[in-house]
Amino acid sequence: MRLRAFAAVSGLAYTGLVLLLTIGPVRQRFVESEADRGVLDWRSWFELTTWREGTVSEFVANVALFVPWGALAVLALGARRWMLAAAGAGALTLAIEIAQIPLARISDPRDLVANALGALLGIALGAALEAARRGSREGGPTASGAGGGRTLERASR
């Protein structure tokens, strides 16, 4: 299976897992721990409590959750379409946060920022992996620093 097709199928499966983790049922109900309209309440974006509450580990977990999504998206779409992958990540995390408002979940600007940051890190990772893969296929520099044979022949002509 080609890399783009594999990344696309894996990305769809991973999106399903992300949706299950973020909007699936939970045992507890969080009451009064978010603004009435969650991320849609513009005031919550400017309140210091929004950015002070929550743990560092929670923020890092939200970042980590979206790194694979970003990497798979850019591998499926190609590095030249990284902005499309970023827009898709932004749309997905915004949709998740809006969907959490009526559910037993917390819709929080910190989560949206952390998810977007994770996706951008994943996009950068995926683009770097694609560039390294493309370089090795085209006879680019090896680990020892020497160029591939075809590259040197063309340069000497």
SULLINHU-V217362 format. One record per residue. RES is the residue in one small letter. PSI is psi in whole degrees, 0 to 359 (999 if undefined). Layout:
res->RES psi->PSI
res->RES psi->PSI
This chain:
res->m psi->135
res->r psi->155
res->l psi->314
res->r psi->317
res->a psi->317
res->f psi->315
res->a psi->322
res->a psi->313
res->v psi->316
res->s psi->321
res->g psi->319
res->l psi->317
res->a psi->318
res->y psi->324
res->t psi->319
res->g psi->318
res->l psi->317
res->v psi->316
res->l psi->320
res->l psi->316
res->l psi->329
res->t psi->332
res->i psi->5
res->g psi->170
res->p psi->146
res->v psi->159
res->r psi->325
res->q psi->159
res->r psi->122
res->f psi->119
res->v psi->135
res->e psi->29
res->s psi->11
res->e psi->165
res->a psi->155
res->d psi->320
res->r psi->19
res->g psi->228
res->v psi->345
res->l psi->347
res->d psi->103
res->w psi->333
res->r psi->328
res->s psi->336
res->w psi->337
res->f psi->359
res->e psi->133
res->l psi->327
res->t psi->329
res->t psi->319
res->w psi->344
res->r psi->326
res->e psi->160
res->g psi->158
res->t psi->161
res->v psi->320
res->s psi->325
res->e psi->316
res->f psi->314
res->v psi->321
res->a psi->320
res->n psi->322
res->v psi->308
res->a psi->327
res->l psi->326
res->f psi->354
res->v psi->310
res->p psi->323
res->w psi->313
res->g psi->317
res->a psi->314
res->l psi->323
res->a psi->314
res->v psi->329
res->l psi->326
res->a psi->321
res->l psi->335
res->g psi->146
res->a psi->330
res->r psi->340
res->r psi->33
res->w psi->328
res->m psi->326
res->l psi->319
res->a psi->318
res->a psi->318
res->a psi->320
res->g psi->320
res->a psi->317
res->g psi->317
res->a psi->319
res->l psi->312
res->t psi->326
res->l psi->317
res->a psi->320
res->i psi->311
res->e psi->323
res->i psi->319
res->a psi->333
res->q psi->341
res->i psi->308
res->p psi->355
res->l psi->176
res->a psi->52
res->r psi->169
res->i psi->119
res->s psi->113
res->d psi->136
res->p psi->326
res->r psi->320
res->d psi->317
res->l psi->316
res->v psi->315
res->a psi->317
res->n psi->316
res->a psi->319
res->l psi->316
res->g psi->317
res->a psi->318
res->l psi->320
res->l psi->319
res->g psi->321
res->i psi->317
res->a psi->318
res->l psi->313
res->g psi->319
res->a psi->321
res->a psi->319
res->l psi->318
res->e psi->319
res->a psi->318
res->a psi->319
res->r psi->317
res->r psi->319
res->g psi->320
res->s psi->329
res->r psi->329
res->e psi->12
res->g psi->33
res->g psi->190
res->p psi->143
res->t psi->181
res->a psi->331
res->s psi->352
res->g psi->352
res->a psi->143
res->g psi->163
res->g psi->157
res->g psi->315
res->r psi->324
res->t psi->319
res->l psi->323
res->e psi->315
res->r psi->322
res->a psi->331
res->s psi->350
res->r psi->999
